[in-house]
């Protein structure tokens, strides 16, 4: 019967079992400003969902 040559450490085992990974931020195109912006955030020009919500200096 095959036996591992070395003991697998706890950290090595946990790294193998993890499912965490980097995900790209969701970016949408805003029709009113013509810019790309992240979802659920106010654009740099002060628009959110096509409405002006903040005055930008």
N, C-alpha and C positions, 0 to 999 in steps of 0.2 A: 504494500500500500504506500502511495506517495505521501511524503511528509514535508512541510515547508522547511527550508534550510534555516530560515531566521524568523523570529517572532515579528508579526506586523504590529507596529506601534499604534497607539490610540489615535494620534493625530493623522497618521497616514491612512488609517481605516476611515476616519471621519471625512478626510478630504476626498476619498474615493466615493463615498456615499452621498456627498452633497449634491444638490441640484441648483445651487446659486450660480447665476451668471449675469454678465452685464447686458443690459437692454438699451437699445437706442431710444432717446427721447422721441415722443410722438410730435411731429411737426406738421402743421397744417398751413395751407395758403389762405391768407385773408384777402377776400375780394375787395373790401373797401379801401384798404391801405396799399394793396399790391405787394405786401411783404409776407415772409414766412414767419410764423410765430408758434410757440409751444401751446399745446392744448390747455384750456382752463387757466390761461394767464392773460393779463392785459398786454397788448402790444406796446412797442416802444413809442408809438404815436398816440397812445392813450385810448385805443379802441378795444372793446370786448364784445364779441358776437355781433359785430357790425354796428355797434352803437358807441358814441363818444362818451366815455365814463370818467376821463381825467384830462385836465388841461396840462399840456406839456409846454414848458418854456423854451 
